[in-house]
Every structure is written in C-alpha cells, then in structure tokens.
Amino acid sequence: MRRLRMGMIGGGPGAFIGPVHRFAAELDREIELVAGVFSSDPDRSRSAAAQYLIDPARAYGSLDEMFAAEKAREDGIDFVSVVTPNHNHLPSARAALAAGLPVMTDKPLTATLAEAQELAGLVASAGLPFGVTFTYTGYPLVREMRERIAAGAIGTLRKVVVEYPQGWLSQPAEGKQAEWRVDPAQAGAGGCIGDIGVHAFNLAEFVTGQKVKCLLADLAAVVPNRALDDDCAVLLRFANGARGVLLASQIEVGELNGLRIRCYGDKGGMNWKQEEPNSFLQHQADGRTEVVRAGDASLGPLAASFTRTPGGHPEGYLEAFANIYRDFAAKLRGEDAPCLLGIAEGLRGMAFIDTAVRASNAEAGWVDLNV
C-alpha cells in the first residue's frame, strides 16, 4: 500500500498549524507531504519547503502552478490540505476541487456562512472526499464517550456544559497568529466564537449525537478597540429538548487551552478535559464514579483502534490530529471512516457562528439555528 501524497496550501514560515498538520498527517506513515503553496511569496514558499524537508521544486508560488505541475507528474499529489487563515479556505478548496482533488481543510469551514453554503454546493457537485479538522473529535476517549452515550450509558440527555477558556488574547494582539484572528477581513464575522467557540459547539454535537436547535448568545469584544468578539456565552437548546451552556473566551488570563465538556442524562453523566485527555469520569445515578482511562480494557473497539500506546503512556493533541488524518486516508481508499467530519459538520459550524453573531448583535433572544 503506497503512501498518499499531500499538497499543502498555507503553513509557511511563522505558521503554527501548518507543522501540526504535517506531523499529524505523517505520523502513521499513510500520508506524505510532498508539495505545497506554503506562501503567495515564492521565496517564502521555498523556505517552508526546506523546513518541511521536501523538494524545493515542489514549493509553488500559486495554486494554478501547483495543480498544473502536479497533474503532469506520475507521482503527483492525491489531495490537498488547506491550512490558511479563514478567508482563503473557500478559494483554496474551490480551486482544488476544480482540479479534481479531495480536500482536507482546517476549521472553521470558511469565513462566512454564505461561503460555506457555496462550498457545500461545490463539494456535492465534485463528488470528492472532503474533511474538516475538528481536532478534538480525534481523541480516543472523546470517541469512547460518543459511543457510550449513543449506547445509553447516561440515559436520556438532559444537560450539556462545554467550555473553552484561553487567555492569550487578553491584551492587544501582536504577532501573525494573533493579528489575523482579530481581523474581520481574514477571520470573518466571528472572532473567539469562530476560532474556538466552533470547536466547543462541534464537540457538543459530536459527543452527544444531538443537534443544536436554537441558541441565545452574548458575544463581546472586551479588549478596547477590538473589532471581533473575544468573550462568548451561549445558551443552547438541543433537538431532544436538552439544555446546554457554551462558554468560550480568549481573555481569561492564565487559561491555556482548557476545553472541557460535561454531559448529563437521567441515568448518569460524563466529564472530559482536553488538558487531561487520557481519562474521563463517568458518573452513575447511584453515586458511583468510574475513571475511564486511555488503554483501559473496558474501551470499545473504536476507541481502542485509535489508541497507539498502552495505558499510562499519554497521548495528546498531535495523536488526536493524526487520527483525523487516518480517518481521511481511509476515506480516500474507499474504506469506512465513521468519525470523519466533513462538509455537513463544517456547514453546521458556520451556521452556529453566523447565528450567534447575528443573535448577539441584534439582542434578538432565542434564534433558530438553520443551515
């Protein structure tokens, strides 16, 4: 079985997420980064190629150049990964699909809901595999929680509390990674809600198997003169009647990457923290609490199949990211990938961002979430 060849769009010098995609894609030796448009500046693109240890002749200055050159090669790329700021997601994915290439894109799907709807149409027309890297769905124990909840482990879902606190934007933005995230021209309509709030939203739907029906949002730009929100509180109502609370903030000083989800039903509850990802708590209605650990014999076959090390040997962010690329590789080979999230989930994420921003700006009360 040959390795799948990946082309990257974005991820040039100074990028955070580009190297993460590369490490994750290559971890299981199923995928190899071989080419890319790492920057619109050809010199910077070649500099990135040196960093990624790939042939500098396959570091291109434009999408058209890469697609034409790679199509002419016997060992050309099999798919592209889009790791740019949000405003480049749609044009990059559009060009790749037009070139007949499957696409993996970073979240959020696009900069706006209208762009996401356009992209959904393009994906449907192209009929090609399409994935979105909602990173935290790759953790084996998150997948275990999803399986247990679907099997009735906590009974009927009543309440979901999902939090994503960070503190790195508590001061005026400085540096490449911060500046584009607070710029509406690059990030889109949502700031914190689009950067990390959408992760929390996606995790809540992924783990519980329930869709958010409507929401009540309070979004604020706390740092003076900031154009986009940096602090968010959203009440959720799920399709089955369950209530939810989503908190996302990038101005909570001292917080790092504290994503956490708690799910409660009429028979029990579950509690998982991203900063301590190798265990979760499962509570029973009679007062008992089970600590479920990565590598446990109690894990189901799905979670076990995505666990690489024995219990007590921690796995984390890069391994979770790699699991998503493993899913995508399976999809490209025509195999089953039940946890791979694609255009539908990406579109729901954009609908969530759009609805939260509109609801907060209009002080409109409860607003239906319509894709």
VOPAGU-2260 file (C-alpha; in pm, 1 decimal, decimal comma):
REM VOPAGU-2260
SITE   aa  ch    i         X         Y         Z
SITE  MET   A    0       0,0       0,0       0,0
SITE  ARG   A    1     165,1     323,6    -110,8
SITE  ARG   A    2     157,9     639,4      95,2
SITE  LEU   A    3     -91,8     905,3      -8,5
SITE  ARG   A    4      73,6    1224,3    -133,7
SITE  MET   A    5     -42,1    1550,3      24,8
SITE  GLY   A    6     -13,6    1904,5    -105,3
SITE  MET   A    7     -45,3    2184,8     148,9
SITE  ILE   A    8    -195,6    2529,0      96,4
SITE  GLY   A    9     -64,7    2766,9     362,2
SITE  GLY   A   10     159,3    2674,8     652,3
SITE  GLY   A   11     452,1    2897,7     553,6
SITE  PRO   A   12     721,2    3046,2     780,8
SITE  GLY   A   13     581,0    3153,6    1117,5
SITE  ALA   A   14     265,1    2940,8    1089,7
SITE  PHE   A   15     150,7    2737,3    1389,4
SITE  ILE   A   16     -98,2    2498,0    1235,6
SITE  GLY   A   17      98,3    2405,0     919,6
SITE  PRO   A   18     361,8    2199,0    1102,1
SITE  VAL   A   19      85,7    2042,2    1314,0
SITE  HIS   A   20     -92,4    1922,0    1000,1
SITE  ARG   A   21     234,3    1787,2     861,8
SITE  PHE   A   22     326,6    1599,2    1183,0
SITE  ALA   A   23     -24,7    1460,1    1218,2
SITE  ALA   A   24     -61,2    1353,6     856,0
SITE  GLU   A   25     269,5    1169,3     855,4
SITE  LEU   A   26     251,6    1006,1    1199,0
SITE  ASP   A   27     104,4     675,9    1083,0
SITE  ARG   A   28     309,3     662,9     761,8
SITE  GLU   A   29      -4,9     654,8     548,9
SITE  ILE   A   30      43,4    1008,4     413,0
SITE  GLU   A   31     344,6    1208,1     299,1
SITE  LEU   A   32     368,5    1585,2     247,7
SITE  VAL   A   33     534,2    1626,5     -93,2
SITE  ALA   A   34     431,3    1968,6    -229,3
SITE  GLY   A   35     265,9    2293,6    -141,8
SITE  VAL   A   36     182,6    2657,2    -193,6
SITE  PHE   A   37     308,8    2748,0     150,0
SITE  SER   A   38     300,0    3120,8      78,5
SITE  SER   A   39     196,7    3350,5    -205,7
SITE  ASP   A   40     558,9    3469,5    -196,0
SITE  PRO   A   41     766,3    3211,0    -391,9
SITE  ASP   A   42    1075,0    3274,1    -177,5
SITE  ARG   A   43     881,4    3214,3     143,7
SITE  SER   A   44     721,5    2907,3      -9,9
SITE  ARG   A   45    1066,2    2763,6     -89,7
SITE  SER   A   46    1180,8    2848,6     262,1
SITE  ALA   A   47     890,1    2645,2     400,7
SITE  ALA   A   48     982,0    2356,2     171,6
SITE  ALA   A   49    1326,0    2348,3     330,0
SITE  GLN   A   50    1163,8    2342,7     673,2
SITE  TYR   A   51     939,3    2053,8     568,8
SITE  LEU   A   52    1229,5    1868,7     402,1
SITE  ILE   A   53    1060,5    1841,3      64,4
SITE  ASP   A   54    1188,7    1903,9    -286,9
SITE  PRO   A   55    1215,5    2285,6    -334,0
SITE  ALA   A   56    1098,6    2238,4    -694,4
SITE  ARG   A   57     759,9    2135,3    -549,2
SITE  ALA   A   58     720,0    2455,6    -347,4
SITE  TYR   A   59     495,9    2667,0    -568,4
SITE  GLY   A   60     400,9    3033,2    -578,9
SITE  SER   A   61      36,0    2987,5    -681,5
SITE  LEU   A   62    -241,9    2729,8    -679,5
SITE  ASP   A   63    -262,3    2716,5   -1058,4
SITE  GLU   A   64     110,6    2648,2   -1077,3
SITE  MET   A   65      91,5    2365,9    -825,2
SITE  PHE   A   66    -211,9    2196,4    -976,5
SITE  ALA   A   67     -70,3    2209,3   -1331,3
SITE  ALA   A   68     274,8    2084,9   -1230,7
SITE  GLU   A   69     147,5    1809,1   -1001,5
SITE  LYS   A   70    -103,5    1685,7   -1258,1
SITE  ALA   A   71     181,6    1638,2   -1503,2
SITE  ARG   A   72     379,1    1419,9   -1261,0
SITE  GLU   A   73     336,8    1044,6   -1225,3
SITE  ASP   A   74     383,6    1093,0    -851,4
SITE  GLY   A   75     157,3    1399,3    -823,9
SITE  ILE   A   76     -43,5    1486,5    -514,3
SITE  ASP   A   77    -352,1    1283,3    -419,2
SITE  PHE   A   78    -522,8    1554,4    -211,9
SITE  VAL   A   79    -467,7    1897,2     -60,1
SITE  SER   A   80    -480,4    2024,6     294,9
SITE  VAL   A   81    -590,4    2386,5     344,6
SITE  VAL   A   82    -423,9    2545,7     648,4
SITE  THR   A   83    -462,1    2916,6     568,0
SITE  PRO   A   84    -646,7    3190,7     756,9
SITE  ASN   A   85   -1023,7    3159,8     714,9
SITE  HIS   A   86   -1071,3    3398,4     423,2
SITE  ASN   A   87    -861,2    3172,3     198,0
SITE  HIS   A   88   -1047,5    2849,6     275,4
SITE  LEU   A   89   -1314,9    2886,2       6,6
SITE  PRO   A   90   -1090,4    2995,2    -283,4
SITE  SER   A   91    -834,0    2728,2    -197,6
SITE  ALA   A   92   -1089,9    2449,2    -167,4
SITE  ARG   A   93   -1273,6    2566,7    -478,1
SITE  ALA   A   94    -955,6    2553,7    -685,3
SITE  ALA   A   95    -858,0    2211,0    -552,6
SITE  LEU   A   96   -1200,0    2060,5    -621,9
SITE  ALA   A   97   -1195,9    2208,0    -971,5
SITE  ALA   A   98    -859,4    2034,8   -1022,0
SITE  GLY   A   99   -1019,3    1703,6    -922,9
SITE  LEU   A  100    -851,1    1679,1    -582,7
SITE  PRO   A  101   -1007,1    1580,1    -248,9
SITE  VAL   A  102    -971,4    1839,2      26,6
SITE  MET   A  103    -896,5    1844,6     397,3
SITE  THR   A  104    -944,9    2188,9     548,6
SITE  ASP   A  105    -882,4    2344,4     884,8
SITE  LYS   A  106   -1181,2    2475,1    1077,6
SITE  PRO   A  107   -1390,5    2685,3    1057,2
SITE  LEU   A  108   -1506,8    2578,3     715,2
SITE  THR   A  109   -1494,3    2928,9     563,6
SITE  ALA   A  110   -1507,5    3294,7     668,1
SITE  THR   A  111   -1886,1    3331,7     628,0
SITE  LEU   A  112   -2198,2    3117,8     612,5
SITE  ALA   A  113   -2263,3    3224,4     252,0
SITE  GLU   A  114   -1917,2    3098,7     156,7
SITE  ALA   A  115   -1984,1    2772,2     340,5
SITE  GLN   A  116   -2309,2    2722,4     151,6
SITE  GLU   A  117   -2127,5    2784,1    -177,4
SITE  LEU   A  118   -1857,5    2534,5     -81,3
SITE  ALA   A  119   -2116,9    2273,8      14,6
SITE  GLY   A  120   -2259,3    2300,7    -336,0
SITE  LEU   A  121   -1914,7    2261,4    -489,8
SITE  VAL   A  122   -1839,2    1953,1    -280,6
SITE  ALA   A  123   -2171,5    1796,6    -377,2
SITE  SER   A  124   -2105,9    1864,0    -745,5
SITE  ALA   A  125   -1748,0    1735,6    -734,6
SITE  GLY   A  126   -1835,9    1414,9    -550,7
SITE  LEU   A  127   -1489,7    1406,1    -391,1
SITE  PRO   A  128   -1390,1    1325,8     -31,0
SITE  PHE   A  129   -1388,6    1632,6     191,7
SITE  GLY   A  130   -1279,7    1656,3     555,3
SITE  VAL   A  131   -1267,0    1922,3     827,0
SITE  THR   A  132   -1013,2    1903,4    1109,1
SITE  PHE   A  133   -1224,2    1947,2    1420,1
SITE  THR   A  134    -922,8    1831,6    1617,7
SITE  TYR   A  135   -1077,3    1723,3    1944,6
SITE  THR   A  136   -1301,3    1461,5    1784,7
SITE  GLY   A  137    -980,6    1266,5    1721,8
SITE  TYR   A  138    -914,5    1187,2    2087,7
SITE  PRO   A  139    -985,8     817,3    2154,2
SITE  LEU   A  140   -1167,1     891,6    2480,2
SITE  VAL   A  141   -1389,6    1151,5    2311,8
SITE  ARG   A  142   -1486,4     880,3    2065,3
SITE  GLU   A  143   -1542,9     641,3    2355,2
SITE  MET   A  144   -1775,8     891,3    2523,4
SITE  ARG   A  145   -1967,9     929,6    2198,9
SITE  GLU   A  146   -2007,6     550,9    2169,7
SITE  ARG   A  147   -2116,8     509,7    2531,5
SITE  ILE   A  148   -2370,0     792,5    2517,9
SITE  ALA   A  149   -2515,7     650,8    2195,6
SITE  ALA   A  150   -2546,9     313,1    2371,9
SITE  GLY   A  151   -2745,0     470,5    2657,6
SITE  ALA   A  152   -2475,7     492,4    2926,2
SITE  ILE   A  153   -2613,7     816,3    3071,1
SITE  GLY   A  154   -2973,6     765,2    2965,7
SITE  THR   A  155   -3170,5    1048,4    2809,0
SITE  LEU   A  156   -2955,1    1357,8    2760,7
SITE  ARG   A  157   -3066,1    1648,9    2977,8
SITE  LYS   A  158   -2777,5    1896,6    3001,8
SITE  VAL   A  159   -2450,6    1978,5    2823,9
SITE  VAL   A  160   -2188,9    2220,7    2953,9
SITE  VAL   A  161   -1897,5    2287,4    2720,4
SITE  GLU   A  162   -1625,5    2540,3    2799,9
SITE  TYR   A  163   -1323,5    2662,4    2605,3
SITE  PRO   A  164   -1120,9    2919,5    2803,6
SITE  GLN   A  165    -796,8    3073,1    2678,3
SITE  GLY   A  166    -609,0    3383,8    2788,7
SITE  TRP   A  167    -361,2    3454,0    2509,6
SITE  LEU   A  168    -562,8    3741,7    2357,6
SITE  SER   A  169    -627,0    3924,9    2683,6
SITE  GLN   A  170    -407,1    4211,1    2557,9
SITE  PRO   A  171    -392,0    4388,6    2218,8
SITE  ALA   A  172    -296,1    4138,7    1950,3
SITE  GLU   A  173      67,9    4113,1    1849,0
SITE  GLY   A  174     222,9    3871,0    1601,2
SITE  LYS   A  175      98,9    3680,1    1299,6
SITE  GLN   A  176    -111,4    3422,0    1483,3
SITE  ALA   A  177    -297,0    3681,6    1688,6
SITE  GLU   A  178    -337,7    3957,2    1432,1
SITE  TRP   A  179    -526,2    3764,9    1165,0
SITE  ARG   A  180    -765,4    3618,9    1420,8
SITE  VAL   A  181    -890,1    3963,9    1525,8
SITE  ASP   A  182    -910,7    4098,1    1168,8
SITE  PRO   A  183   -1260,6    4064,1    1014,0
SITE  ALA   A  184   -1109,4    4066,0     663,6
SITE  GLN   A  185    -919,0    3745,7     741,3
SITE  ALA   A  186   -1114,4    3576,3    1020,6
SITE  GLY   A  187   -1467,7    3652,4     906,1
SITE  ALA   A  188   -1761,3    3769,2    1115,1
SITE  GLY   A  189   -1661,5    3577,9    1428,6
SITE  GLY   A  190   -1354,8    3617,5    1646,5
SITE  CYS   A  191   -1340,9    3391,5    1950,0
SITE  ILE   A  192   -1669,6    3230,2    1850,3
SITE  GLY   A  193   -1519,5    3127,2    1516,4
SITE  ASP   A  194   -1174,2    3035,8    1641,3
SITE  ILE   A  195   -1257,2    2820,9    1944,3
SITE  GLY   A  196   -1631,1    2853,6    2007,0
SITE  VAL   A  197   -1697,4    2646,9    1696,7
SITE  HIS   A  198   -1475,7    2370,3    1838,2
SITE  ALA   A  199   -1688,3    2364,9    2153,1
SITE  PHE   A  200   -2010,1    2360,7    1950,9
SITE  ASN   A  201   -1885,7    2078,7    1730,2
SITE  LEU   A  202   -1765,4    1875,8    2028,5
SITE  ALA   A  203   -2105,0    1906,9    2198,4
SITE  GLU   A  204   -2287,2    1774,1    1891,5
SITE  PHE   A  205   -2026,0    1506,3    1820,4
SITE  VAL   A  206   -2020,0    1359,8    2170,4
SITE  THR   A  207   -2393,3    1372,1    2241,2
SITE  GLY   A  208   -2522,2    1282,7    1895,3
SITE  GLN   A  209   -2779,1    1562,1    1936,5
SITE  LYS   A  210   -2812,9    1869,1    1713,8
SITE  VAL   A  211   -2849,4    2222,0    1848,6
SITE  LYS   A  212   -3192,0    2356,8    1755,3
SITE  CYS   A  213   -3168,7    2716,9    1874,6
SITE  LEU   A  214   -2946,9    2944,7    2081,9
SITE  LEU   A  215   -2927,0    3263,2    2287,1
SITE  ALA   A  216   -2593,0    3442,7    2250,3
SITE  ASP   A  217   -2397,8    3715,5    2427,4
SITE  LEU   A  218   -2073,4    3795,6    2241,4
SITE  ALA   A  219   -1842,4    4080,7    2337,7
SITE  ALA   A  220   -1517,5    4245,3    2233,9
SITE  VAL   A  221   -1370,2    4306,4    2578,2
SITE  VAL   A  222   -1026,3    4434,8    2476,9
SITE  PRO   A  223   -1060,9    4803,0    2375,5
SITE  ASN   A  224   -1073,4    4876,9    2001,7
SITE  ARG   A  225   -1101,3    4509,6    1908,8
SITE  ALA   A  226   -1323,7    4455,6    1603,7
SITE  LEU   A  227   -1427,2    4096,2    1676,0
SITE  ASP   A  228   -1558,8    3915,8    1981,8
SITE  ASP   A  229   -1312,6    3775,0    2235,0
SITE  ASP   A  230   -1556,7    3656,5    2504,3
SITE  CYS   A  231   -1869,1    3447,7    2442,1
SITE  ALA   A  232   -2158,1    3299,3    2639,0
SITE  VAL   A  233   -2420,9    3096,7    2453,4
SITE  LEU   A  234   -2724,1    2908,3    2582,0
SITE  LEU   A  235   -2819,4    2607,2    2370,1
SITE  ARG   A  236   -3131,8    2400,7    2319,6
SITE  PHE   A  237   -3089,0    2061,4    2157,8
SITE  ALA   A  238   -3331,7    1881,5    1929,8
SITE  ASN   A  239   -3429,5    1632,1    2201,4
SITE  GLY   A  240   -3512,3    1912,4    2449,0
SITE  ALA   A  241   -3184,2    1905,1    2641,0
SITE  ARG   A  242   -3038,2    2236,9    2758,2
SITE  GLY   A  243   -2679,2    2346,3    2709,1
SITE  VAL   A  244   -2429,9    2615,5    2803,4
SITE  LEU   A  245   -2132,1    2706,8    2583,5
SITE  LEU   A  246   -1862,4    2936,8    2717,8
SITE  ALA   A  247   -1566,6    3043,2    2504,2
SITE  SER   A  248   -1317,2    3314,7    2588,8
SITE  GLN   A  249    -970,1    3426,7    2486,6
SITE  ILE   A  250    -931,2    3695,0    2753,1
SITE  GLU   A  251    -925,2    3477,4    3067,4
SITE  VAL   A  252    -575,6    3547,3    3194,9
SITE  GLY   A  253    -386,7    3232,1    3291,9
SITE  GLU   A  254    -602,5    2992,6    3092,3
SITE  LEU   A  255    -422,0    2791,7    2825,0
SITE  ASN   A  256    -636,4    2552,0    2619,8
SITE  GLY   A  257    -895,3    2445,8    2871,7
SITE  LEU   A  258   -1159,5    2281,8    2654,2
SITE  ARG   A  259   -1392,8    2075,8    2873,2
SITE  ILE   A  260   -1725,2    1901,3    2818,5
SITE  ARG   A  261   -1976,0    1767,6    3070,0
SITE  CYS   A  262   -2282,9    1570,5    2962,0
SITE  TYR   A  263   -2566,6    1474,7    3198,2
SITE  GLY   A  264   -2857,8    1237,2    3143,9
SITE  ASP   A  265   -3125,2    1085,3    3364,7
SITE  LYS   A  266   -2900,2     785,7    3442,6
SITE  GLY   A  267   -2554,2     940,2    3470,9
SITE  GLY   A  268   -2300,2    1189,1    3346,4
SITE  MET   A  269   -1957,8    1221,8    3181,6
SITE  ASN   A  270   -1677,5    1475,4    3221,4
SITE  TRP   A  271   -1369,2    1518,1    2995,5
SITE  LYS   A  272   -1093,9    1782,6    2990,8
SITE  GLN   A  273    -867,7    1844,1    2692,1
SITE  GLU   A  274    -570,6    1937,5    2909,7
SITE  GLU   A  275    -603,8    1597,7    3081,3
SITE  PRO   A  276    -716,7    1398,2    2777,1
SITE  ASN   A  277    -621,2    1047,5    2883,6
SITE  SER   A  278    -912,7     993,5    3120,6
SITE  PHE   A  279   -1274,7    1089,7    3171,1
SITE  LEU   A  280   -1520,4    1047,5    3456,0
SITE  GLN   A  281   -1840,4     851,1    3418,3
SITE  HIS   A  282   -2090,1     914,1    3697,4
SITE  GLN   A  283   -2377,7     683,7    3788,0
SITE  ALA   A  284   -2709,6     793,7    3932,2
SITE  ASP   A  285   -2646,0     586,4    4247,2
SITE  GLY   A  286   -2336,7     793,0    4332,2
SITE  ARG   A  287   -2064,8     571,0    4187,6
SITE  THR   A  288   -1796,7     727,0    3964,1
SITE  GLU   A  289   -1577,7     535,2    3719,8
SITE  VAL   A  290   -1245,5     672,6    3598,4
SITE  VAL   A  291   -1211,4     563,4    3235,2
SITE  ARG   A  292    -850,9     573,8    3112,9
SITE  ALA   A  293    -686,8     553,8    2772,8
SITE  GLY   A  294    -577,9     197,2    2710,0
SITE  ASP   A  295    -835,3      50,9    2951,1
SITE  ALA   A  296    -962,1    -296,1    2875,5
SITE  SER   A  297   -1313,1    -152,1    2907,6
SITE  LEU   A  298   -1277,4      61,2    2595,2
SITE  GLY   A  299   -1483,1     -31,6    2293,5
SITE  PRO   A  300   -1322,4    -140,8    1965,9
SITE  LEU   A  301   -1346,7     206,1    1806,7
SITE  ALA   A  302   -1153,6     390,8    2077,6
SITE  ALA   A  303    -910,3     101,6    2115,9
SITE  SER   A  304    -830,9     105,4    1744,4
SITE  PHE   A  305    -722,3     469,4    1764,8
SITE  THR   A  306    -506,4     424,1    2074,9
SITE  ARG   A  307    -137,3     377,3    1993,1
SITE  THR   A  308      20,6     311,6    2334,2
SITE  PRO   A  309     -57,2     103,3    2644,9
SITE  GLY   A  310    -234,0     262,7    2939,1
SITE  GLY   A  311     -17,1     505,4    3133,4
SITE  HIS   A  312     168,1     622,5    2823,0
SITE  PRO   A  313      -2,4     955,7    2748,5
SITE  GLU   A  314    -123,4    1051,1    2404,4
SITE  GLY   A  315    -232,8    1402,2    2321,0
SITE  TYR   A  316    -304,0    1671,5    2066,6
SITE  LEU   A  317     -82,1    1552,0    1781,6
SITE  GLU   A  318    -207,3    1194,5    1808,5
SITE  ALA   A  319    -569,1    1315,9    1805,7
SITE  PHE   A  320    -495,1    1524,5    1497,2
SITE  ALA   A  321    -328,5    1221,6    1339,9
SITE  ASN   A  322    -640,4    1014,2    1399,5
SITE  ILE   A  323    -837,1    1255,0    1181,9
SITE  TYR   A  324    -582,7    1217,3     902,5
SITE  ARG   A  325    -602,0     842,1     949,4
SITE  ASP   A  326    -977,9     869,2     900,7
SITE  PHE   A  327    -923,3    1075,2     586,6
SITE  ALA   A  328    -671,3     828,6     445,3
SITE  ALA   A  329    -926,7     550,8     496,7
SITE  LYS   A  330   -1190,6     757,5     317,8
SITE  LEU   A  331    -957,5     819,8      23,8
SITE  ARG   A  332    -900,4     445,0      -5,2
SITE  GLY   A  333   -1272,3     376,1      -7,5
SITE  GLU   A  334   -1283,7     242,1     346,9
SITE  ASP   A  335   -1523,6     323,1     630,3
SITE  ALA   A  336   -1441,1     627,8     845,0
SITE  PRO   A  337   -1739,7     678,8    1077,6
SITE  CYS   A  338   -1582,2     957,4    1283,8
SITE  LEU   A  339   -1457,3    1168,2     992,4
SITE  LEU   A  340   -1635,3    1502,8     987,8
SITE  GLY   A  341   -1694,3    1668,9     654,2
SITE  ILE   A  342   -1889,9    1933,7     471,2
SITE  ALA   A  343   -2213,0    1880,8     668,0
SITE  GLU   A  344   -2046,3    1935,8    1004,8
SITE  GLY   A  345   -1840,3    2223,8     866,8
SITE  LEU   A  346   -2158,1    2387,8     739,9
SITE  ARG   A  347   -2329,1    2344,3    1076,8
SITE  GLY   A  348   -2029,5    2505,6    1243,4
SITE  MET   A  349   -2059,4    2809,6    1017,7
SITE  ALA   A  350   -2434,2    2826,2    1081,9
SITE  PHE   A  351   -2358,6    2828,9    1454,1
SITE  ILE   A  352   -2107,4    3114,6    1418,0
SITE  ASP   A  353   -2339,9    3314,9    1196,3
SITE  THR   A  354   -2641,3    3263,1    1421,2
SITE  ALA   A  355   -2450,7    3351,0    1738,8
SITE  VAL   A  356   -2308,8    3671,1    1588,6
SITE  ARG   A  357   -2645,4    3782,5    1449,2
SITE  ALA   A  358   -2832,8    3696,2    1767,3
SITE  SER   A  359   -2584,9    3880,2    1986,8
SITE  ASN   A  360   -2567,2    4189,9    1766,9
SITE  ALA   A  361   -2945,2    4218,6    1744,6
SITE  GLU   A  362   -3008,9    4122,2    2106,9
SITE  ALA   A  363   -3274,8    3906,9    1949,6
SITE  GLY   A  364   -3329,3    3647,1    2221,1
SITE  TRP   A  365   -3361,1    3284,9    2115,1
SITE  VAL   A  366   -3277,7    3229,6    1746,8
SITE  ASP   A  367   -3319,8    2909,4    1546,1
SITE  LEU   A  368   -3001,8    2757,1    1404,8
SITE  ASN   A  369   -3075,5    2696,7    1037,5
SITE  VAL   A  370   -2812,5    2565,3     797,0
